[in-house]
Amino acid sequence: MNTEFGELAQTRYRSRTRRRRVYVVVGVLLIALGYYLMAVSPQAVSDWALLRAMGGLACIVIGFGFAILPLLSTWTNDQ
């Protein structure tokens, strides 16, 4: 009985760790996409430049949330 609980807890820990790693990777990719979108050439049409800049800013903010929140929850829960 005790080994079943240990195996279940170990499985939960592995899945939680894997999920957090995926969130961090997705967050970093979103941040990179945001910086790519923010790089607008000076000859770009102003409407497209504004849309790209706003989309890039949104990707950076969302990516920051995805990349940092799992790390903060790990540090604050002492796990």
HULIN-V688334 format. One record per residue. SS is DSSP state (hx for helix, st for strand, lp for the rest). OMEGA is omega in radians with two decimals (none if undefined). D_LAST is the distance of its C-alpha to the last C-alpha in Angstrom with 1 decimal. Layout:
BEGIN
ss & omega & d_last
SS & OMEGA & D_LAST
SS & OMEGA & D_LAST
END
This chain:
BEGIN
ss & omega & d_last
lp & -3.12 & 24.3
hx & 3.13 & 21.3
hx & 3.09 & 21.0
hx & 3.11 & 21.0
hx & 3.13 & 18.1
hx & 3.12 & 16.1
hx & 3.12 & 17.4
hx & 3.12 & 16.5
hx & 3.13 & 12.9
hx & 3.10 & 12.9
hx & 3.11 & 14.8
hx & -3.14 & 12.6
hx & 3.13 & 9.6
hx & -3.12 & 12.2
hx & 3.11 & 13.8
hx & 3.12 & 10.8
hx & 3.13 & 10.3
hx & 3.14 & 14.0
hx & 3.13 & 14.5
hx & 3.10 & 12.4
hx & 3.11 & 14.5
hx & 3.11 & 17.6
hx & -3.14 & 17.1
hx & 3.14 & 16.8
hx & 3.11 & 19.9
hx & 3.11 & 21.8
hx & 3.13 & 21.1
hx & 3.09 & 22.4
hx & 3.09 & 25.4
hx & 3.09 & 26.1
hx & 3.12 & 26.2
hx & 3.09 & 28.6
hx & 3.12 & 30.7
hx & 3.10 & 30.9
hx & 3.08 & 32.2
hx & 3.13 & 34.6
hx & -3.13 & 35.9
hx & 3.14 & 36.3
lp & -3.09 & 38.6
lp & 3.13 & 41.9
lp & -3.13 & 45.2
lp & -3.13 & 47.9
lp & -3.09 & 50.3
lp & 3.08 & 48.1
lp & -3.00 & 49.4
hx & 3.13 & 48.1
hx & 3.14 & 46.9
hx & 3.13 & 44.8
hx & 3.12 & 43.5
hx & 3.12 & 42.3
hx & 3.12 & 40.7
hx & -3.14 & 39.0
hx & 3.12 & 37.7
hx & 3.09 & 36.4
hx & 3.10 & 34.7
hx & 3.11 & 33.2
hx & 3.11 & 31.9
hx & 3.12 & 30.4
hx & 3.14 & 28.7
hx & -3.12 & 27.3
hx & 3.14 & 25.9
hx & 3.11 & 24.4
hx & 3.08 & 23.1
hx & 3.09 & 21.4
hx & 3.13 & 19.7
hx & -3.05 & 18.6
hx & -3.00 & 17.5
hx & -3.07 & 15.7
hx & 3.07 & 14.2
hx & 3.11 & 11.5
hx & 3.11 & 10.6
hx & 3.13 & 10.9
hx & 3.09 & 8.8
hx & -3.10 & 5.8
hx & -3.09 & 7.1
hx & 3.13 & 8.1
hx & 3.14 & 5.5
lp & 3.11 & 3.8
lp & none & 0.0
END
